[in-house]
Amino acid sequence: MLSTPVLALELDLSVDEEIRKNYNPSKLENETLPPLPRVNSTNTGGTTGGTTTTAPPKTLPTGAQTPQGESSGFQKYPVKTGEYKKKTGIKVRSGQKFTVRSNQAVSSGTRVGARISFSLKYDTPLKRSGYVIPAGTVFHGEIVDSHNPQFTGNGGLLAMMVDSITYNGSTTGIEAKITKANHKKIFINNIKGERGYIDGMVRSMKPGRKFFNTMMRWTDKLSDLGILVILTPITVVSGAAVYGVNMIGSPVFAIFSKGSKVYFPAGTEFEIKMQEEAYL
């Protein structure tokens, strides 16, 4: 951090000298470059002090705008495709929702970058429009993030984005996200598997609880054997000690537990919500 102000870039200017040695810049300028255009000039008051006054041109340059606003023949740029669709296309407003079914099975083990597709489940009317998007219209998307269940009880992750729609044989880019998966709301476009840390703590205490129950059964048996009742404190204390150590250490043991996996079979219902308006 302290050395960053003194960093510098040293430029090697010796290449300019090499160019001057091998080439003649003045000669290249005279022989290679085209000559400058000549402009006819008229002397309006003679030459005063060696200065010549140049009269303005009588005609406008090619491509200029005439004073009456008429076109001078300058070729305009073609209309952009996006502007054309905006004027003639079907507008899908931001916030429009579509209920779809997945065409493939996806899970937290699906690789990032994998392409996925969805089919529209119902005929869906567009907001403030007389158009209806028919059932079966295909939406396309991509897996943008995923990972399998991890240690510390972290569940699997699956994040999908919808980037295009195929309507009447034409594919249009859109920006949309998944808001529901299998009728459950999705937040921040991330589908998370259930965390398993608490379950891991409960599972890690099972051995201690099992050992404690075994010692309690032995305590009951020893208490019915006369003189051997003197051994019951040993069984009680040992069972309680092991169970206590297991309970205290369960937060550490649960670190090695994993959460649940995310998996959706083909045909799972999703809800897609438009983030930006689009024109089909």
N, C-alpha and C positions, 0 to 999 in steps of 0.2 A: 504494500500500500504506500509506503514512503518512497519507493523508487519510481512509481508511475509518473510523477511530474518531470523526471529527467529522461524519459524514453524519447528517442529521436529517430528520424528516418534520414539516412545518408544517401543522397542521390549520386549516381555515377554519371557525370556529365561528359566523360571522355568519348561517349558515342557520338556526340556532336562534332568533335574534332575529326573522328574517323570519317564521318560523312563528308565533311568539307575537303578532306584529302582526296577522296575517291570521286566526288562529284562536284560539278561547278554549279552552284545554285543560280547564279545569274544567267548562265547559258540555258539551264532547264526552263527558267522563267520565260526567256525570249523565244525558245523554240517549241516548247511543249504547250504552254498555256495559250488559249485563244486570245485574240486581240480584243481590247475593250471596244464597245460600240461607240460610233461617232454620233454626236448630237449636233444638228444644224443650229447655228447661233446667228443672231442678227445683232448688229450694232445699233442700239436705240439712240444713243447720243454720242456716238463716236467712242473713242478709247480715251478714258480719263485716268491718267496715272497708271496706264498699263492694264486697266480692268475692263473686261468685255462683259456686257449684259446679255444674258441668254433669254430669249423669248419663250414663254410657256408653250407646250405642244398644243396643236390645234385639235387633235383627236384624243379620246380616252384610250388608255392601254387596253389590250385584250383582256377580257375577264372583269373589267371594272364595272361599277354600277352607274347607269345613266342618271342624270338629274331627275328625270320623271319617274324613277323607280323601276324602269323596265330592265329586263335581263339583257346582259350584253353577250350572251352566248357562253358564259362560263359554265362548265360542267359541274353540277352539284354532286355531293357524295350520295350514294344510295341510302335509302331508309334502312335503319338497323332492324334486325329481325325482332329484337325485343320490343321496339316501338311499334312494329307492325302487329305483333301479337297483342300489344296493349290496346290497339284500336279495334282489332277484329276478333280477338280471342275471347274465350269464356273465362271470366274472372273468378278465381277461387280466393276468397278473402282470408286474411290472417285470423286465426282462431277457429276456423272450420274443422270439425271433427269427423272422422271416418271410422267405422267399426269394420275390422278386417280379420282374416284368418291367416295364420302363417302357413306357407307352402313347404317349409322344411322344419325339421327339429333343430332347436338351438339350445345351447347350454353354456355354463360358465367355462367349459372346456373348449368351446368353439374358438378358433384362432382369430386374432384381430385382423381386420381387412377382408374377412369372408363376406361374400355377397349373399343377401337374403331377399325374399320376395313375399308379398302378402296379397291376398285377393279380397276385394271389397265384399262384405257379407250381404249387405242390403242395398237397394236403390237409395241413393242419398241425395236429397235436394240441396242445392247450394244456397247459402244465405243471400237474401235480397236479389235473387236471380230466378228466372224461370227455367233454368236448366237442372237436369237430374243426372248425376253420375251413376251409370248402371252397375248393378251387382256383377262381380267378376272382374272389374277393372283392377289392373295389377299395379301395385306400388313396389318400388325397389328400395333397398336400404343396404346398410353395411354395419358390421360389428366394429365399433370404435374402441372398445375396451373390454377386457375379460380376464379373469383368472380363477383358478380352482380354489377350493377352501384352503386356508392357510392356518398356521399355528396361532396361538393366543385366542382361539375360538373364532377367528375371522371367517365369515362365510364367503361363498363364491360371488363373483361379480359378473354382470352382463350389461353392457350399454350398447344400444342400437340407435342409429339415425336413419331417417327416411329421406332420400335425396332425389327421387324422380317418380313419375307416374306415367303409365302408358295408357293413352286415351285415344280411341279411334285410330289405332295404329301408329300414333305419333307419341314419342317420349319427350316429356318436358321436365326440366330440372325444378325441384321444389326444395323447401327447407321445412322439415317437420320432425317431430319427436314422438316417442312413445309415452303416453300418459297413463295407460292402464294395461296390465298384463294379467290375463285370466281373471278379469273382473276386480283386480286389486290395483289401487292407485300407485303410480310410480313417481317418485320425487327426484328431481334433478337428472332425470333420464337414466338413473342407475338402478338396476334390478339387483338387489342384494339377497344372498342366502341368509338364513337365520344364524345369528351368532351362537356359538356353542361354548362360551367360556363358563357360564353358570352351570350348564349341563355337565361340562367337564369337571367342575368342582364337585358336583353331586356324585358323578361316577368315580372320582378319585377317592371319595370317602367310603365306598362300598366295602373294600377289603377290611378297613378298620372296624366298620359296623358289623361285618360278618364275624370277625375275630372276637369282638365284644360279646355278641350273642352266644358264640360257642363257649366262652368263659362263663357266662351266666348259667348255661345249662350244666356245666361241670360243677358250678357252685351249688346248684340245686341237688345234684347227685351226691356231692360230698357231705352236704348237710344231713343226709339220711343214712350215713354210714358211721354213725357213732363218733368214735375218737377222731376220725378223719375230718371232722368239722373244723378242726384247727387249721386246715389247709385252705379253707374258703377265702380268707383275706388275700391269699396269694392270687387266686384266680380272679377275684374282683379287681384287685389293684392292677394286675397285668392287663386285663381286658380294657379297663378304663384308660390306662396309660397309652396303650397302642391306639385306641380310638381317639384320644386327645391329640396325640402326635399327628395322626392321619388327618384330623380335622384342621389343625393349625397349618399343616403343610399343603392342604388342598389348593389354596390359591397359586402355589408354585407348581404343583402337579398339573393344574388345569392349563398352564401355559402351552403344554404339548398337545392339547386337544384342538380339534378343527371344527369349523362350522359346517353348515349344510351346503350342498351343491344346488346350483340353479339349473333347472331343466324344464323345457317346454316342448312337448311333442308336436309334430305337424298337425295343423288344424286348431291350435290354441288361439283363442280370441284375444286380440289386442285393440287398443284405441289409439289412433293417430291424430295429432293436432297440428295444424299448420302454424308455423312461426312467422312466415312472410307470405304476402299475397303472390299469386302466380296466375299465368294466363295460358289456358289450354287451347 
